Amino acid sequence: MHIPIFPLHCYTESGNLKPPLFFYLSLLFLARAWALFIISQISPDTGGEMLTLFYPVQSHLYFGLISSFIALLLFFLSGRDHDKQRILSKLWQRGFLFLLSSIIGDFALQLYYLSINHFHYSLQASLQLVIIIWIFLYSVRSRQLKASFIRHK
């Protein structure tokens, strides 16, 4: 198996390859339902109004929370030293598949929301579709991202 070599700044102090910065930005985008939910709970006065602005149907919020749970799990796992805990190591090694499933799940939700609106044009929906497609293409093509999920030791 060929292991690609990356610059020294791409590795942690323990020698593991760090995911690229865009991985974390992708996780933030994928976990946007959780971010809105947490912000709405922090500010109870305007939080409910903000949630209804982004998620007019309450079940859509729940679908978003379920879909983005994998992104939260990956974010949690990305900061851990996987060599010390076997369960975390096994989960992290399957993280790339988890990431792809989260991206595909988000894409499917976006298509579902579009189908409910009879595919009428919306700037918000268009931007989200473009971003999720770009995240998918980046994730599939990034050598550093794929290699960061492989255990090298």
N, C-alpha and C positions, 0 to 999 in steps of 0.2 A: 504494500500500500504506500503510495507516494504522499508524503505530508508536505504541503507547501510551507515555505519559510517566509515569514513576515518581518517587518522592522521591529526592533526591540521595544519600541513604545506600544506595540500592539499586545504585549504580554503582561500578565499580572506579576506580582512579586513572587508568587509561588510557581510561576512558569506556565500557567494556563493562558491560552489565547483569549483575549477579550473580544466580545462582540463589537462590531463597529458602532459608531455614534448613531447612524441611521437606524440601527436595530431598536435603540431606545426611543427614538422619535416615532418609529412605526408602532411600538407598543403603546405610546401615549395616544396616538391616533386611534388604535384599535380599542383602547380602554376609555374612549371619550364618554361613554354612557356612565361609567363609574365616576369619572371626574365630575360630570354634571350632577350626578346623584349626591356626591359628597359635598359639592358646593351648595346644592340646594338644602342640604341638612344643616350646613353651617349657618346659612342666613335664612332662617325660617320665614321672615317677612316677605321676601321676594323669591325665595327658593321654589315655591309651588308654581308661581307664575312662570319662572324660567323653565321649569320642567315641562309645563304645558306648551310653552313656546316651541321647544325642540321636540318634544314627544307628546303630540296632542292626544293620542290614544295611549292609555296607560299600559296596555299589553306590549306596545312597541318598546317601552322603556324596559320591561322585564326581559323581552327578547334580546335587547341590547346588552343588558347586564349579564345574561347567561352567555351570550356570544363572546363578550369581552373578558370573561373570567379566565380564560386560557392566557390572555395577554398579561393579566395581573399575576398569574402563577409564574409565567416566564420572567416577568420583571423581578419577582421575588427570588427566583432561582438564579438569576444572572449575577447577583452580588454575593453568592455563597462560594466557599471553597469546597468544591465537589469531591476532592480526593479524600477528605476526612469523613464524609458521610456517604455510605454506599447507596442509600435510597435516593438521595439528592443527585448523586452521580448518574444513576440509572434514568431518573426523570430528565436530567439535563441532556443526556445523550439522545433522548427521543424528542428533545425540544424543537428541533427543526420541523419535525412532522406536526407537532403541536402548533407551531407558528403558522405553518401552511394551512392547517385546519381552521385556525382562527381567522386567517385572511379570507379563506373560501367561505366560511360562515358569515363573515361581515359582508362579503360581496353578494351572497345569496339573500341576506336581509335587505340590502340596498335594492336588489332586483324585485324582491317581494313588495317593498314599499312603493317602488315605481309602478308595479302592476296594480296595486290598490288604487293609485292615482291615474290609472289608464295611460301610463307613460307620457303624461304631460310634462313639458320641459320645466325644470326648476334649477336655478343656479346652484342651490345648496346640494341637491341630489347629483348634479353633474360634477361638481367639485369633489364630492365624496367618492363617486365612481372613478374619476380620474386618479385620485390619490390612492385608492385601494388597488387599482390596477398597477400603478407605479410601484407600490409597496410589494406587490406580488412579483413583478418583474425583477425588482432589485433583489428580493430575497432568493429567488431562483438562480440569479446570475452571480451573486456575491460569493467569491471564494472564501473570504475571511469569515463571513457569517456562517457558511456551511462548516468550515474547519473549526470554528469556535465551539461547535457542539460535539466534536469528536474528542474522545479522551486520548491524549498522546502519551501518557505515562504507562 
